[in-house]
Amino acid sequence: MKHKISDLRNLSKEELLQKEKTLKEDLFKLNQQRYSGRVDKPHMFSLAKRDLARIQTLLNEKKENTNG
C-alpha cells in the first residue's frame, strides 16, 4: 500500500483522485474492522493515512500550479 512521493508525482490528477478514493475506501473498511474488534493488521491505519496525506498534498500542489 505504501506509495513513494516520487512515484505519485508522475501520475495525472485523475489517477491521484482515483487512488485517493481507493485509500478512503480502504480506511473505511479498516475502521469497520476496528469497531467489530477484529483488526488483522493495525499498522495499515497509519500507512493508509500517510498515503492519503501524500496524495492530498500533491493534489493541492497541482491546483496551485494551475491557478498561478
C-alpha positions as CSV (number, residue, x, y, z in Angstrom):
1,M,0.0,0.0,0.0
2,K,2.9,2.3,0.6
3,H,3.5,4.8,-2.2
4,K,6.6,6.9,-2.8
5,I,6.1,10.6,-3.4
6,S,8.3,10.4,-6.5
7,D,6.1,7.7,-8.0
8,L,2.9,9.7,-7.2
9,R,4.2,12.9,-8.8
10,N,4.2,11.2,-12.2
11,L,0.5,10.5,-12.0
12,S,-2.2,12.6,-13.5
13,K,-4.8,14.4,-11.4
14,E,-7.4,11.8,-12.4
15,E,-5.2,9.0,-11.3
16,L,-4.4,10.7,-8.0
17,L,-8.2,11.2,-7.4
18,Q,-8.8,7.5,-8.1
19,K,-6.0,6.5,-5.7
20,E,-7.5,8.9,-3.1
21,K,-10.9,7.3,-3.4
22,T,-9.4,3.8,-3.1
23,L,-7.5,4.7,0.0
24,K,-10.5,6.3,1.6
25,E,-12.5,3.1,1.0
26,D,-9.7,1.0,2.5
27,L,-9.6,3.3,5.6
28,F,-13.3,2.9,5.9
29,K,-13.1,-0.9,5.8
30,L,-10.3,-0.8,8.4
31,N,-12.4,1.3,10.7
32,Q,-15.3,-1.2,10.3
33,Q,-12.9,-3.9,11.4
34,R,-11.7,-1.8,14.3
35,Y,-15.2,-1.4,15.7
36,S,-16.1,-5.0,15.2
37,G,-13.0,-5.9,17.2
38,R,-11.0,-7.9,14.6
39,V,-8.2,-5.9,13.0
40,D,-5.6,-8.2,11.5
41,K,-3.1,-5.5,10.5
42,P,-3.3,-2.4,12.7
43,H,-0.3,-0.8,11.1
44,M,-2.3,-0.4,7.9
45,F,-4.2,2.6,9.5
46,S,-1.0,4.7,9.7
47,L,0.1,3.6,6.2
48,A,-3.3,4.5,4.6
49,K,-3.4,7.9,6.4
50,R,0.1,8.7,5.3
51,D,-0.5,7.8,1.7
52,L,-3.8,9.8,1.7
53,A,-1.9,12.8,3.0
54,R,0.7,12.5,0.3
55,I,-1.9,12.3,-2.4
56,Q,-3.8,15.3,-1.0
57,T,-0.6,17.3,-0.8
58,L,0.1,16.6,-4.5
59,L,-3.4,17.5,-5.5
60,N,-3.1,20.8,-3.7
61,E,0.2,21.5,-5.4
62,K,-1.3,20.7,-8.8
63,K,-4.2,23.0,-8.0
64,E,-1.9,25.9,-7.1
65,N,0.2,25.4,-10.2
66,T,-2.8,25.7,-12.5
67,N,-4.1,28.8,-10.7
68,G,-0.7,30.6,-10.6
